[in-house]
Amino acid sequence: MLQAGNGMPTTPLLMIPGPVEVSPAVTRAMSVPPPGHQAPGLIEAFGQALQDCRTVFKADADAAAYIVAGSGTLAMEMAASNILQSGDRAVVANTGYFSGRMAEIARRCGAEVTLIDATPGDAPSLEAIERHIATVSTRGSVKALFATHVDTSTGVRLDPEPLAALARQHDVLSVFDGVCATGGEHFDMAAWGADIYLTGSQKALSAPAGAALLVAGPRALKARQSLRQPPPLYLDWTSWDPIMKAYHENRPSYFATPATNCVLGLAQGLREIVSDTYEDLNGVDARVARHHTASTALRQAWAVMGLEEIPVRSELRATTLSALRYPAGVDAGLLAQLRQRGLVVAGGLHPALKTQYFRVGHMGYVTTQPHLLEQTVTVLAEGLTAAGHRVDSKAAVDAFRQGVN
Ligand SMILES: *Cc1c(COP(=O)(O)O)cnc(C)c1O
């Protein structure tokens, strides 16, 4: 539990896959009377956030960065509606709930969408995706390939690099939903040749909810220019281009009001990632390494507690969250046991497995705070014991500590 220390009620420790805990500096940055959208401090923070967004995404100078008020889903809508139109074909690598959402969004842009399925907890193979793209190509080509970097419903992470390469090889645009990954998992937009990467402010970037972030490379920007009809005004990149340019250049501008306090928090959250250092690494590489250490240590504790994960192979396990099966005799009542003890985790989300598992988010700021991760282990061990699955709390904590040291 986070101690307020001033007689204020303590808030629970929020270990869900977004929104997540943010640093005290992020809370301070946003806890100000709402600035106007043309306030000098807001303009400066916005320009900084755009620059740091490109750094965190590892984008080239010829890519365009957009930060708009909205949630991660809005970034998904923006991606699809600027590259797809009716008659286009799209392919979605299906790793769970959010891939399904991406498919529905693409369909609503008029595209004919094919989902390449996998059993829940697995990811479709590169071969299956390539086979489909190559087959369809003989009948008229696929315009875009969509994939979820980390699917929050299953805890499955796929490897974007070969997918981006495959897409290039077949002259297909690649779009990656990084909402539960960006800032926590390795992604190199420029080196991999990915065309669009997107996220929301409240996940691994460790900022408040309210901002959608998207970076589009030159091939994606060209696809927007070739659409027969423009996308909805708010989603249209060309509506925002002059605004983002102005913020980059520290000038006031207006198209639609940004979430001003959220932008202040987001700018601070991004700064903390860009200026992070860990072991001999800097910036987002340091932050990604922290996620690796944190998730490895937590998984050692999960193993001691006898908890099994939804991803079917260890290389599919995300570093940003764990999707854990309830042990025999335990059900969703566990969540209430944990809540009483000051820890909030999330229930299942994948429709086929919903009642069989729960999810612990371990992304963003908490990866810099091992004591918060350790607290999660301790409380989870207590909650499981109270729910009837006896675990050795001390052994679980010891396993965790070995992993972080
Ligand atoms: C959370 C999430 C979304 C949706 O983001 P919202 O901010 O809730 O709209 C999309 N994709 C993934 C992978 C997510 O984790």
Ligand as a Chemical Component Dictionary entry (heavy atoms), coordinates in Angstrom:
data_LIG
# 
_chem_comp.id                   LIG 
_chem_comp.type                 NON-POLYMER 
_chem_comp.pdbx_formal_charge   0 
_chem_comp.three_letter_code    LIG 
# 
loop_
_chem_comp_atom.comp_id 
_chem_comp_atom.atom_id 
_chem_comp_atom.alt_atom_id 
_chem_comp_atom.type_symbol 
_chem_comp_atom.charge 
_chem_comp_atom.model_Cartn_x 
_chem_comp_atom.model_Cartn_y 
_chem_comp_atom.model_Cartn_z 
_chem_comp_atom.pdbx_ordinal 
LIG C1 C1 C 0 -5.248 -1.298 -22.998 1  
LIG C2 C2 C 0 -5.022 -1.774 -24.386 2  
LIG C3 C3 C 0 -5.717 -1.230 -25.476 3  
LIG C4 C4 C 0 -6.832 -0.247 -25.308 4  
LIG O1 O1 O 0 -6.377 0.909  -24.733 5  
LIG P1 P1 P 0 -7.421 1.910  -24.037 6  
LIG O2 O2 O 0 -6.530 2.984  -23.526 7  
LIG O3 O3 O 0 -8.092 1.120  -22.956 8  
LIG O4 O4 O 0 -8.371 2.337  -25.073 9  
LIG C5 C5 C 0 -5.399 -1.661 -26.744 10 
LIG N1 N1 N 0 -4.451 -2.577 -26.944 11 
LIG C6 C6 C 0 -3.762 -3.124 -25.933 12 
LIG C7 C7 C 0 -2.695 -4.115 -26.241 13 
LIG C8 C8 C 0 -4.027 -2.732 -24.624 14 
LIG O5 O5 O 0 -3.340 -3.277 -23.618 15 
# 
loop_
_chem_comp_bond.comp_id 
_chem_comp_bond.atom_id_1 
_chem_comp_bond.atom_id_2 
_chem_comp_bond.value_order 
_chem_comp_bond.pdbx_ordinal 
LIG C1 C2 SING 1  
LIG C2 C3 SING 2  
LIG C2 C8 DOUB 3  
LIG C3 C4 SING 4  
LIG C3 C5 DOUB 5  
LIG C4 O1 SING 6  
LIG O1 P1 SING 7  
LIG P1 O2 DOUB 8  
LIG P1 O3 SING 9  
LIG P1 O4 SING 10 
LIG C5 N1 SING 11 
LIG N1 C6 DOUB 12 
LIG C6 C7 SING 13 
LIG C6 C8 SING 14 
LIG C8 O5 SING 15 
# 
